Amino acid sequence: MARVPLPPFECRYTGSLLAGVDEVGRGPLIGAVVTAAVILDPDRPIAGLADSKKLTEKRRNALYEQILDQALAWSIGRCEAREIDELNIYQATMLAMERAVCGLSIPPEYVLVDGNRCPKWHWPSEPVIKGDSRVEAISAASILAKVTRDREMEALEERFPGFGLAQHKGYPTPVHLEALRRLGATSEHRRSFRPVQEVIDQVGWFSGGPAAESEPVFRTDLFEDID
């Protein structure tokens, strides 16, 4: 049965200082979770904004440049792999979203967050299910976050050749899992995620890379089937 599309989103806020927030990278085994916050300029509309996952790489990159040039304000937030291990992926994502909004050069009057919940912060806000397809500011944020993280994965592939990070972007694909079992975990892998824990125990570290001085105890919070 085909899914019924969600109706257009109607926001209670009607002003112009509306920030959209989205994240990329909760599911991967390596690298940061990256978030973005964007306040669009109503006088400089950007055609073609959509969920970043539904756009071609070429189109995403073109829109990325437009957003940087035409938005009233934009900001990238993040939590690194070690922070994810210390906090858990959910809390790290909430913190990265807060960092993105804090980094805006223009304080927002209202914030819309993709998903079903907002961080505990002081800005008036509300979550929007499938917001990256229903709210242009969230779509813009999803594009900034995805292009940023994808480029970081391409850079990590240069540091850690053989993992295929430029292709699968760190998600637990068969190619990534096979490379982990063959090469070991890198210093950028998320040690609290079970596949990485198992590789550290059974295989060790990539090219004899540095293990932790003492193995930390992680909270159990392993997300599955998430972006």
Secondary structure, DSSP 4 states (H G I P E B T S, - for coil): -PPPPPPPP--S--SS-EEEEEEE-SS-SBS-EEEEEEE--TTS--TT---GGGS-HHHHHHHHHHHHHH-SEEEEEEE-HHHHHHH-HHHHHHHHHHHHHHT-SS--SEEEEESS---S-SS-EEEETTHHHH-HHHHHHHHHHHHHHHHHHHHHHHHSTTS-HHHHTT---HHHHHHHHHH-B-TTB-TTSHHHHHHHHHT-BGGGPPPPSSPPPPP-----S--
